[in-house]
Amino acid sequence: MNRRLALAAAVAIAALAIAGPFSTTDARAVAASLPSRLRDQEFWRIVTEFSEPSGTFHSANLVSNEARG
């Protein structure tokens, strides 16, 4: 995947998210502009860029869909 394509897809998604609700047709147009697959290197680059740096955190936000037993 081309970096420019990835950037264009990210910008398109962000613009649509900011614009508010959109129709199914709009969603299909956005989906059509995205690549069908990512290479491993591209996936890990995205994960690394969007993740917080590792470290110690003062609190944890643990979420579960399991009922208390």
N, C-alpha and C positions, 0 to 999 in steps of 0.2 A: 504494500500500500504506500502510496505517495504521502509525504508529510503534508503537502498542500491540501490533498484530499481530506486527510484526517482533520486538519485545522478547519477547512471549510465545513465539514460535517459538524464539528463541535460548535462553530459559530452559528450555523443554521439551527441547531438544536437549542442553543442558548437564546437565540433571538426569538424562536417560537415559544420557549418557556416564559420569557419576559412578556411577550405579547399577550399571553393569556390563553383562554380556551380556543381550541381550533378544531376544525372538522375532521372527519375520517379521511377526506380527500387530502387535506394538508398533511396528516400523519402518514399517509401512503407516499406522498411526495418526499417527505423527509426520509422515510425508510428506504425509498428507492435510491436516494443519494448516498446512502451509507454502503460501505463495502460489505460483502457477504461474509468475509472472514478476516481475521487479523493474524499476522504471524506472531510467534511467541515473543519475539523481541518487541514488537509494537504493543502487545498486550501488557507486558511487564513495564514498558516505559510509561504507559497510561496509568497503571496501578501505582507506580512509584511517584509520578507527578501529582496525583490526586490524594495520595496518602500523607498522613502526618508523619513527621520524623519519629523514629523510635525513641523511647525514653520512659521516664517514670511519670505517671499521671496521678494527681491528687485524688481523683475520684474515678469510678468506673460506672459506665451506663450499661448495665447488663439487662438485656431484653430477651424474653422467652415467650413462646406460645403455649407452654405447658402450664396446666393448672397446679396450684399448690397441693401437695399430698398430705 
